[in-house]
Amino acid sequence: MVCTTDVLVLGSLMKVEMSFTTKTIIMLMAMVLTVTVVISMMLIRESDSSLVFQQQEEQLKNQRRLQLFEDILHNRMVLWVDMFSHIEMSEHQDLDYFYENLQRNQEYLMLNFHVEQLYLFDQDGVVGEQPAPISDFVLKLVRSTQQSLSSRALIRCEGVCTHYLSVPIMTDDEVVPVVILSASLRELLSLFNRSTDAHKVVMVQNKQGDENEPALTLSSQLSQSNQDYLTELIAAFPKGWSVEKLVVKGLRISFQGKELSVNLLPFPHSLTEQPYLMVVQDITALVHQKEQYEILVIISAIVLFIVFSLLLRLFLNQYRLRLLGISEGLPMLADHKFIEYRKLVGKKQHASLWRLNDELDVVEDAANALAKQLEDFDGQMAVNTAKLEKMAMFDVLTGLPNRNMLTFQIENQLAHSARDDRLVALMFMDLDDFKKVNDSYGHDVGDKLLKAAAMRISRPIRETDIASRFGGDEFVVLLSSIENKEQVEHVAKKIIEEFEQPIEVDGMQFYVSISIGVAVSRHARATPVELLRHADIAMYEAKSKKGAGFRVYDATMNLKVMKKVELEAEARVALRESQFSLALQPQIDLRTNELIGFEALLRWYHPVKGAISPAEFIPPLENTPFMLELDYWVIAKATYLIRELNANGYPNVKLAINLSAGQFLDPSLPDFLQQQIIRNDISPSQVCLELTETVLVTDIERATSIMRTIRDMGCTLAIDDFGTGYSSLSYLKSLPADFIKIDRSFVANIIENADDRNIVHSTIAMVRKMGLIVVAEGIETAEQFEMLCHFDCQMGQGYLISRPIPELDIWTTLSKNVHMGIWDSTQSNE
């Protein structure tokens, strides 16, 4: 029947929709296309960048050329005037004579220096007669030259830009005579044009157009054709251009069938609007060369892609045909069609002497061998499969032996140990806080973590030993042929060391420790159940010591377990019969003695044993399921007392409730707390939940998330016993707490011990600066009270203020000790 079912299932195997080689070709072609496109784009972008870089380099060279030519022309004219004045004035100290000689050389100056006008100014003004009035600009230039006693060169544009040069003449007069020369810029433009081989060179000015847009006007004497050409060129500038852009980067424009580069070179010496030298260069050849390069890159990329695709197709086609043959044949084996398979193989036989064997040859050969074996064992397969299914001796997740196999092996090893006089050791293991992983990250991550843990547990043991999964996050290792307990302890330490390094799952690291309980026996009378129970008890003993360790079973552990079971049973009865109650210890403002609230403390009054100290029943019950039930009873009772306090004239009083680690990390805590607040009609701000540092650092990220959820409800949070656990500014800064409670162990010695005094003082100062409220616990003397007030501690509690008030006495005590909201400590201690 099993075989028939298998045939039906295997007969419905999927069909080939697209061959593996086709997928491979598509993937490789996509990769090649992507790489080709990326490289082509990079080359094209590099070509564009190169052209821009060349234009910028040319811009810098032109700026340096312009400055050089301007300096040469300026220095040449200054030198001529200096030499002329030196020669003439050394012979005759007469400015009229000097001016006449200067006029006689005007034609020379016009031919060689393109000087259009010249003036000579002395202390009385201009020397000689002038055909036209002298402009204010020239007079200002004369005064500035007389003051600076140095030559000055300026460019002034009035329709056409003119180069003005002022040169002081050194004489004995009180006021220095000044020669003013005005020359055209034709020589400068000609020199620049010849040195740069520019397409056009012209002087322009920037004048604001409509809507404050830049507008360039021509300021050179030009032919009508050049003027029309340049005017049309400026009008063709694209939108968004600016003078600054033309100066810094230049402008590339297509105009009248040419590619042009336009740049502005500024003149530093000017008194009117900033004149510029506009340089127009023909870069048509460079642009054409760049475009040809880009076309070549694109064509090369297309050719390479086509050639590679054809070669890839040609190479992989033979493997495609062979894979198709294998895909047709293997389903026949699954359907037990061995005869048809042999016929197919006979048709597809091919010689492979021309090449070395590859993976497909191995697969084909293995398929043929498999076909023969399947045909031989087909009849027996159903029987073997049924036997394997019945055995079910291995864990599906980890592949380790399961509980059935473990029990079988323990029985065998116990029988052999009595005969060989050797020990049998059983190590019962449990992953510490594994439940948090499942709750926080899901069972899928938890399963992967279990598989990794199984591998680490299996590494240190011998091949003759057996590692098994007992269930959940529990593992058991059976050690055989053990001579002494030291061997077992050595293996236990090795396994613990395996878990010192984090386990990585899906890119996340988990620091997981393991608790190990060891049970050792050599008696054949021992049973697997008894040995497992002893190892389990020892494991819980190790876990009670904060885990990450091992304990060897002894008889005292069994007694402790029995007492713990008995205590839990009595506690359940006590909760059912209302033997538990709350005692409230007042918390006051140390500066004003104002009653702020209470801390709710759990009390157990046994009808036979009397009052049982919390230290006797809370630690044994802490890790039991009952503790969570008791914690929720405390919350329900505390919220009820808040309602009673509000009703009896004590509104806005806070009640601090201590939470255990199990309750704090329980997902149902926020909902239960919200229900109790609504049921008792109290303000969430009256509920303060106290957490110890050890609870918080167990899982700091999850703890922070839960604290924020509780804070969002309106409740407040306090960190209890601060300084006794893992006090850290880093976690204190990140936790959304409201109160910090200094542990009584520090407060008790602040008078006698300077170290404790300094710790308390610095802690109060630090916490207050962080905006949190400090509560001192265990205040028992007036000296402690005064010193804490001196340290600016806001709140406190302790026997000096009041002992915990039993629930039945709360109303009597409050009426006696509280007056107008102020707590009278003298009344409580009488």
Protein Blocks (a to p, Z undefined) as FASTA:
>chain_A
ZZmmmmmmmmmcccdfbdfklmmmmmmmmmmmmmmmmmmmmmmmmmmmmmmmmmmmmmmm
mmmmmmmmmmmmmmmmmmmmmmmmmmmmmmpccfklmmmmmmmmmmmmmmmnopabdcdd
dfkbpedjdfbdcdfklmmmmmmmmmnopacdddddehiacdddddddddfbfbdcdddd
dddfklmmmmmmmmnopabdcdddddddehhiacdddfbdcdfklmmmmmmmmmmpcehi
afklmmmnopaddeehiacdddddddfbdfbdcddddddddfklmmmmmmmmmmmmmmmm
mmmmmmmmmmmmmmmmmmmmmmmmmmmmmmmmmnopaklmmmmmmmmgccfklbccdfkl
mmmmmmmmmmmmmmmmmmmmmmmmmmmmmnopacfklopacfklmmmmmmmmmmmmmmno
pacdddddddehklmmmmmnojklmmmmmmmmmmmmmmmpcfkbccddfbhjbccdddeh
ifbfklmmmmmmmmmmmmmpccdeehiacdddddddddddfbfkbcfklmmmmmmmmmmm
mmmnopaiaddddfklmmmmmmmmmmmmmmmmmmmnopaccdddddddfklopafbdcdd
dddddfklopadfklmmmmmmmgmklmmmmmmmmmmmmmmmmmmmmnopghiacdddddf
klmmpmklmmmmmmmmmmnopafklpccdddfklmmmmmmlmmmmmmmmmmnopacddeh
ihjlmgcfklmmmpccfbdcddfklmmmmmmmmklmmmmmmmmmmmmmnopacddehiab
fklmmmmmmnopabdcdjkloccddfklmmmmmmmmpgghiacfklmmZZ
